[in-house]
Amino acid sequence: MDVISVGDQVVFLRDGARGIVMRIQEGKCLVLWEDEFVSWESVELLRSAQVERSEQRM
């Protein structure tokens, strides 16, 4: 499981959208998405973009 922190770049597992975590509260992250939309998402639906990049190299 990824440990996600404020400031991390994340990928939304349902559609691959990328964003930056602005806040974490009660198992949800407030994410600023690449299209400048902001939403609260469950941490289970997010993956660290850092992990995503390292897996693509394999």
N, C-alpha and C positions, 0 to 999 in steps of 0.2 A: 504494500500500500504506500502511496506517495504521501509524504509529509508536505502539506501546502502551507505557506506562510504569506503574510501581507507583503506585497511587492513582487510575488512570483508571477511569472508568465504561465498561463494554463491553457489547456485545450479542452473544449467541451466535447465529451465523448459521443454525443448524438449526431453532431454535424461537422465536427472538426474546427469550429470557430475558435479563434484565439483571443485571449484577453489578459488583463492584469488584475490580480486580487487587490482590492482596496481595503477590505475589512473582513474579519471572520467572526461569526457569532452563532452559537448553538448549532454547529454542524452545517452551517451554510456560509457561502462566501459571496460577498458583494464584488461583482466583476465588472470592470470597464472593458467592454468588447472592442475589437478593432474597428467596428463601424460607429463607435462612440455611444453605443447603447449601454445602459447599466442595468444589471439585474442580480437578484439573489439566486444562487444555485446551490444545490446540495453538493457537498464535497465528493460524494460517490459518483457524481456525473462529471467530475473534473479530473484532469491528469496534468501533472507538471509538464510544461513544454520542454524542460531540460531532459526528462526521462524519455519523452517522445523523440527528441533529436538523437539521443544516444542509441535507442533501439533501431532507428533508421540506418545508422552506420553499420550495424551488424549484418 
